[in-house]
Amino acid sequence: KTGTLQIGRGSIIKQIFLEGGLIVGSSSNDPKERLGQTLLDYDKIEESDLRTGLEIQRESGGRLGTILSERGLVSPDEMMKVLHTRTLEIIYDLFIWEEANFEFLDHEPLPNDLIRIQVEATSVIMDGVYRVDEWARVREVITSERTFFELNEGWTQAAHDSKEIRNVLFHVNKGMTTAEICYN
């Protein structure tokens, strides 16, 4: 199929763009899924870069990704990787929604300014199902978003593993809840 699968829950609306059965892009009005936020989350830009890009966008219009690429803050290849990842994250989030309204719009053209990626829908569905199973396993151990963690002796050894692990350990050490750690 070619068209747009539109899925909504409350005020959040997500769109998955399909072309010949392939996922070619997505959009979301969820602030945590905006391109700028994704670029920050994956350490592709700094907050000051995002502020500059958004200010330029407000003044002269245009697409944030194009503005950041033209200024050399993100390479076109990195931007495509982030758009691919963002599309998948928008879709994977849908797998944990328990209720939603949906509509398939097969008579509307895809957005003219859509930067196309190509993702097999079958692989996304398989990964989504796997994530649902894993999420259930996580929920057995972490039963509440208000859960606190404690650091065991020797925890500093794990701080050398990766930046992400260092960030998590930093927030655990500050006494943050699971929800606060996820937010940060």
C-alpha positions as CSV (number, residue, x, y, z in Angstrom):
1,K,0.0,0.0,0.0
2,T,0.9,3.6,-0.4
3,G,-0.5,6.2,1.9
4,T,-0.4,7.4,5.5
5,L,-1.3,5.4,8.6
6,Q,-2.4,8.0,11.1
7,I,-2.5,6.9,14.8
8,G,-3.7,9.0,17.6
9,R,-4.1,8.8,21.4
10,G,-5.2,11.9,23.2
11,S,-3.4,14.9,21.8
12,I,-0.6,12.8,20.3
13,I,-0.8,12.1,16.6
14,K,1.7,10.0,14.7
15,Q,1.9,9.3,11.0
16,I,3.7,6.5,9.3
17,F,4.3,7.1,5.6
18,L,4.2,4.1,3.3
19,E,5.2,3.7,-0.3
20,G,4.6,0.4,-2.1
21,G,4.5,-1.4,1.3
22,L,7.8,0.1,2.5
23,I,7.9,2.5,5.4
24,V,9.5,5.7,4.0
25,G,9.1,8.1,6.9
26,S,7.1,9.2,9.9
27,S,6.0,12.2,11.8
28,S,4.8,12.9,15.4
29,N,3.6,15.9,17.3
30,D,5.0,14.4,20.5
31,P,7.7,16.9,21.7
32,K,10.1,14.1,22.8
33,E,10.0,12.8,19.2
34,R,10.9,16.0,17.4
35,L,14.0,16.0,15.2
36,G,15.9,18.4,17.4
37,Q,15.2,16.4,20.5
38,T,16.4,13.2,18.7
39,L,19.6,14.9,17.6
40,L,20.2,16.0,21.2
41,D,19.4,12.5,22.6
42,Y,22.0,10.9,20.2
43,D,24.6,13.6,20.9
44,K,24.7,14.8,17.3
45,I,24.3,18.4,18.3
46,E,24.6,20.6,21.4
47,E,21.6,22.5,22.9
48,S,23.2,25.8,21.7
49,D,23.2,24.4,18.2
50,L,19.6,23.5,18.4
51,R,18.7,26.9,19.8
52,T,20.5,28.5,16.9
53,G,18.9,26.3,14.3
54,L,15.4,26.9,15.7
55,E,16.0,30.6,15.8
56,I,17.1,30.6,12.1
57,Q,14.0,28.4,11.3
58,R,11.7,30.9,13.1
59,E,13.2,33.9,11.2
60,S,13.5,32.5,7.7
61,G,11.5,29.2,7.7
62,G,12.9,26.0,6.3
63,R,13.6,22.6,7.7
64,L,15.6,22.2,10.8
65,G,17.6,19.3,9.5
66,T,18.5,21.3,6.4
67,I,19.5,24.3,8.4
68,L,21.7,22.3,10.7
69,S,23.3,20.4,7.8
70,E,24.0,23.6,5.8
71,R,25.8,25.1,8.9
72,G,28.0,22.0,9.2
73,L,26.6,21.0,12.5
74,V,25.4,17.6,11.3
75,S,26.5,15.8,8.1
76,P,23.9,14.8,5.6
77,D,24.8,11.1,6.3
78,E,24.3,11.6,10.1
79,M,21.0,13.4,9.4
80,M,19.8,10.4,7.4
81,K,20.8,8.0,10.1
82,V,19.0,10.1,12.7
83,L,15.9,10.3,10.5
84,H,15.9,6.5,10.1
85,T,16.3,6.0,13.9
86,R,13.7,8.6,14.7
87,T,11.2,6.9,12.4
88,L,11.8,3.6,14.1
89,E,11.4,5.1,17.5
90,I,8.2,6.8,16.6
91,I,6.8,3.4,15.4
92,Y,8.2,1.3,18.3
93,D,6.6,3.6,20.8
94,L,3.2,2.7,19.2
95,F,3.7,-1.0,20.3
96,I,3.3,-0.1,24.0
97,W,0.1,2.0,23.4
98,E,-2.8,0.1,24.8
99,E,-5.5,2.2,23.1
100,A,-5.4,4.4,20.0
101,N,-7.5,5.5,17.1
102,F,-6.2,4.9,13.6
103,E,-7.0,5.7,10.0
104,F,-5.3,4.7,6.8
105,L,-5.3,7.6,4.3
106,D,-4.6,6.0,0.9
107,H,-5.9,8.8,-1.3
108,E,-3.7,11.6,0.1
109,P,-0.3,12.1,-1.4
110,L,2.8,11.8,0.8
111,P,4.2,15.1,2.0
112,N,6.2,16.9,-0.7
113,D,9.1,17.7,1.6
114,L,9.4,14.1,3.0
115,I,12.9,12.9,3.1
116,R,12.5,9.3,2.3
117,I,14.1,6.4,4.1
118,Q,13.3,2.8,3.4
119,V,12.4,0.3,6.1
120,E,10.8,-3.1,5.6
121,A,7.5,-3.1,7.6
122,T,7.9,-6.8,8.4
123,S,11.2,-6.2,10.2
124,V,9.7,-3.3,12.2
125,I,6.8,-5.4,13.3
126,M,9.1,-8.3,14.4
127,D,11.3,-5.9,16.3
128,G,8.2,-4.2,17.8
129,V,6.9,-7.5,19.1
130,Y,10.3,-8.4,20.5
131,R,10.3,-5.0,22.3
132,V,6.9,-5.6,23.8
133,D,8.1,-8.9,25.2
134,E,11.3,-7.3,26.6
135,W,9.2,-4.4,28.1
136,A,7.1,-7.0,29.9
137,R,10.3,-8.6,31.4
138,V,11.5,-5.1,32.5
139,R,8.2,-4.4,34.1
140,E,8.5,-7.6,36.2
141,V,11.7,-6.2,37.7
142,I,11.0,-2.4,37.7
143,T,7.4,-2.3,38.7
144,S,7.0,1.5,39.1
145,E,8.4,4.6,37.5
146,R,9.1,5.7,41.1
147,T,11.6,3.0,41.7
148,F,15.0,4.0,43.1
149,F,18.2,2.1,42.4
150,E,21.2,1.6,44.7
151,L,24.8,1.3,43.5
152,N,26.7,-1.7,44.6
153,E,30.4,-1.7,45.6
154,G,32.6,-1.6,42.6
155,W,30.0,0.3,40.4
156,T,32.7,2.7,39.2
157,Q,34.1,-0.1,37.1
158,A,31.0,0.0,34.9
159,A,31.5,3.7,34.4
160,H,34.1,2.9,31.8
161,D,31.7,0.9,29.6
162,S,30.0,3.7,27.6
163,K,28.8,7.3,27.9
164,E,25.2,6.0,28.2
165,I,26.1,3.8,31.2
166,R,28.0,6.7,32.8
167,N,24.9,8.9,32.4
168,V,22.6,6.3,34.0
169,L,25.0,5.7,36.9
170,F,25.4,9.5,37.4
171,H,21.6,9.8,37.8
172,V,21.3,6.8,40.0
173,N,24.0,8.2,42.2
174,K,22.0,11.4,42.5
175,G,19.1,9.4,43.9
176,M,16.7,9.9,40.9
177,T,13.7,7.7,40.2
178,T,13.4,5.5,37.1
179,A,11.2,8.1,35.5
180,E,13.7,10.9,36.2
181,I,16.5,8.8,34.9
182,C,14.6,8.0,31.7
183,Y,13.7,11.7,31.3
184,N,17.3,12.8,31.7
